[in-house]
């Protein structure tokens, strides 16, 4: 199963209130988008990588060009809208959609997510984590869902069959993950501190 990784790197990152573009914010001395890309390159189940950028992230686009990766400029209308635009523009099949703000993500987690997608036989898979992990780590959350009485936080990791991108609703698998490396995403300065603590810096 050929899988294209779509790295979403067009967000403005307003809550961070830092001069750098969000994907280029350094975690442990390295831009966090670079950490995500390195994990994707080491994942055995990822065949190709495309990075989406917007007018909000021109420096990120320059950084990615130096890494010799494919770039797609999206309208900057939001995560879901830009993701759909990218999938349709590139005529993608199976797509791993991942945010550029997950600096602790590992190739093992990525391969596990893709394997679970293949096993579930559904057109979509959404990765979520228990709210209690965010509370314990002191991470920010802006959105939770209640599934079977358990509060979960959707992560910026999804797998979808791009051929069905225009369908209003897709049957999806929910993968609940408790690995802190997948949970730590950077939206605030406090989130950044948590990530750096996890890296021991």
N, C-alpha and C positions, 0 to 999 in steps of 0.2 A: 504494500500500500504506500504509494508516493504521497508524502505530506509536505506541503509548503508552510513554512512558519511566516506569519504576518505580524511583524513587530509594530505596534501602534505607538508612534513617537511624535504626535502632533499636538499634544495638549499644552495648555498655557501654564499650568502649575501655579495658579494664582495664590493658593493657600500657603505656598512655601515662602513667598515674598523674598526671593533671592534674585540677583541680577542674571544668573545663568539660566539658560533654557533648561527645563526640567530634565530631559533625558541626559543632559551633559553634567548634571550635578554629580560631584565625585563622592563615592562611598568607598572608604578605605583607599583613597588615592587614585581611584579609577572611575571614569564616567559610568553611571549605572547602566546605560544602554550597552556599553561595551561588555559588561558582565553578563547581561542577558544574551547577547550575541555569542559570546564565548561558550555559554552553556548550550545554546542551540547548535553550534558547530560541533560540539562533542556528543550530541544526542544521535544515536545510531538510527533513529526512525525519522529524522528530518532530512528531506532531500534538497530543499531550497529555502532561501531566506529572502524576504522582501521587507523593507522598512518603509512605513508610511510617514510622511512629514506634511506639514502645513506651512502657511505663511508665518505662523507663530514660531516655527523652529528652523529657520534658515541655517543656523550654525550647526545644528544637528545634521542637516542634509550634507553640509560640507564635510563633517566628521565621517559620516557613513560612506561618502564617495571615496575617501581615502582608504576605507576598508574594502573597497571593490565589491560592494554589495548593491543589489538592485534597490532603487528608490522609486516610490510612487508619491506624487503630490496629490493630496486629497483636499476637499473643500474646507475642512476645519469646522464641520457642523456638529461634531460630537463623536464619541467613541463608536457607537453602533452605526450611525449614518456613514461615517468614514470607512468603517470596516466593510459595510455592504458595497460602498462605492469601489473599494479596492478589489473585492472578490469578483464583482461584475466586470470591472475594467480589465482585469488580468485573466478573466475566464478560468478561475481556479477551481480545482476539484476539492480534495480533502485539505482543509486549512486548520492549522493550529494558530489561533489568535492569542497574542500575548502582549501585555503592556510592557513598555520600556522602563517601568518603575518598580521592577521586581529584582533588585540587585543580588539577592541571595539564592535565586533559583538555580537548580542544578540540572545537569543532563539526565541524571537518573530519574528525577521527578518528571521531566518532560517525556522521557521514554515510557514511564509508567502511565502517564495520562493518555498518550497515544495508544498504548496497548489496551487500556481499559475501553477506549473508544472503539477499537476494533472488535473487542469482545462483546460489547453491549448491543451491537447490530442496530443501533439507532442513528438517525441522521445528525444528531447534535449531542454534545456533552458539555456540561457546565461544571466547573470546579468551584467548590465552596469550602469554607472553613467555619468551625464553630465560633460564635461570638465570644465565648469565654476565653479563647486564645488571645484575641485582640485585647480584651480587658486585662488579662494577666500580663501581657507584654507592654501595655500602655500605648497601643496603636490606635490611630484615629479610624473611625468608621462613619460612613455617611449613608449607608443603605444596608438593611438586613431583610431577610425573608424568613418566614416561619414555615418549617416543613416538619410535619408530624410532631408539633409541639416543641421543636428545637430551633433556636434562632441561629441562622447561618448568614455568613457574609460572602457574597459572590466575589471570587478573585478575578483578576484580569487574565484568565486562562480559559479558553474555550476551544473545542474542536467542532467543526461543522462541515457538512457536505455542501460545498459551494454551489453545486448544481441545483440546490433547493433554496437558495438564498432569498428568492422572491416569495416564497410561501409565507403566509401570514403567521402560521404557527407550525413548529416542528416538534415531533416527539423527541424528548431529550432525556438523557441519563444525567443524574446528579451525582457527582463524585465528591464525597466529603473527605477532605485531606486535613491532617493535623500536623504536618511537617512545617515547622516554623520558617523554613527556608522559602516556602511558597507563600506564606502568609504575609511576610514583611514587605509591604509596598510603601512607597514614599509619597506622602501627600502633605506632610507638615514637617517642621523642624524637629519636633519630638520623634516622628517616625524615622527621620534621618539618624537621630541619636541612637535609637533602638538598633538600626541596621549596623551602625558602626560598633556598637557594643557587641553585637553578635559576631562581628568579624574580629573583635579583640583589638580595636584601634581607638 
